[in-house]
Amino acid sequence: MATSTTSTNALPSFIADPKSIEQKTGRQIAWDLVDDSYIDADTGKKRLKAGTVVSEFQTGDEAGKVAEYGAVDAAQSPDETATPLGILISEANEDAPAEALTGYGILVGGVLYDNLLPDAAGGPPKTIGSTKKNALATAGCTFKWEVYADSRAD
């Protein structure tokens, strides 16, 4: 008797409408430029969570690679920051080259739950803030922001 298996890739919970998302081709992470605050206590390696706003470096050794928004390439100059690019679609782990052989996916548009992104703070409701939202919009990203709320317990 023949059998078949169906699999579905899971999308992160911060994506409100899966059919709305727009992506760029994969990017490698500039791990040397990722801040030490992203070190995972369990592994001792840096980890960027899915939903992290990332920027792309335009010049130098790290050209075309990404790091968290606001990262600085001090080797080029103390104020050489990267250009905002989008939002990391999946978790990225340092020293895990098989995770992203073609690069980590970058979201550049779609309907997202702002308050479910890992950098969301403040509130209620939580938000990634106008600075990051404006930087993403200036970069050409076309996100629509929603607030996730679950009222089933009410």
Residue pairs with C-beta under 8 A, 6 or more apart in sequence:
11 18
11 21
12 50
12 51
12 89
12 90
13 113
13 116
14 50
14 51
14 112
14 113
14 116
14 117
14 148
15 21
15 107
15 110
15 111
15 112
15 113
16 110
16 111
16 112
16 113
16 146
16 148
17 110
17 111
20 109
20 110
20 111
20 144
21 89
21 107
21 109
21 110
22 107
22 108
22 109
22 110
22 142
23 89
23 105
23 106
23 107
23 108
24 85
24 86
24 105
24 106
24 108
25 102
25 103
25 106
26 100
26 102
26 103
26 104
26 105
26 106
27 54
27 56
27 64
27 65
27 66
27 85
27 103
27 104
27 106
28 64
28 65
28 66
28 100
28 103
28 104
29 48
29 65
29 66
29 67
29 92
29 94
29 100
29 104
30 57
30 62
30 65
30 66
30 67
30 71
30 73
31 46
31 67
31 94
32 62
33 57
33 62
33 65
33 67
33 71
33 72
33 73
34 46
34 48
34 67
34 68
34 71
34 94
35 68
35 71
36 46
38 46
38 47
38 48
38 68
39 45
39 46
39 47
40 46
40 47
40 93
43 93
45 93
45 94
45 95
46 93
46 94
47 91
47 92
47 93
47 94
48 54
48 68
48 88
48 91
48 92
49 88
49 91
49 118
50 88
50 89
50 90
50 91
50 118
51 87
51 88
51 116
51 117
51 118
51 119
52 68
52 69
52 87
52 88
52 117
52 118
52 119
53 68
53 69
53 84
53 86
53 87
53 88
53 117
53 119
53 128
53 132
53 135
53 136
54 66
54 67
54 68
54 69
54 84
54 85
54 86
54 87
54 88
54 106
55 66
55 67
55 68
55 69
55 70
55 71
55 81
55 82
55 83
55 84
55 85
56 64
56 65
56 66
56 82
56 83
56 84
56 85
57 63
57 64
57 65
57 66
57 67
57 73
57 82
57 83
58 82
58 83
59 76
59 80
60 73
60 75
60 76
60 80
61 75
62 73
66 82
66 85
66 88
66 104
66 106
67 82
69 82
69 84
69 132
69 135
70 81
71 81
71 82
72 78
72 79
72 80
72 81
73 80
73 81
73 82
74 80
83 139
84 132
84 135
84 136
84 138
84 139
84 141
85 106
85 108
85 139
86 106
86 107
86 108
86 136
86 139
86 141
87 106
87 107
87 108
87 112
87 117
87 136
87 141
87 143
88 104
88 105
88 106
88 107
89 104
89 105
89 106
89 107
90 99
90 100
90 104
90 105
92 99
92 100
92 104
93 99
107 141
107 143
108 139
108 140
108 141
108 142
109 141
109 142
109 143
110 142
110 143
110 144
111 143
111 144
111 146
112 143
112 144
112 145
112 146
113 146
113 147
113 148
114 120
114 125
114 126
114 127
114 128
114 145
114 146
114 147
115 123
115 125
115 126
115 127
115 147
115 148
116 148
117 128
119 128
119 132
120 126
120 127
120 128
121 127
121 128
121 129
122 129
125 147
125 149
127 145
133 143
133 145
136 143
137 143
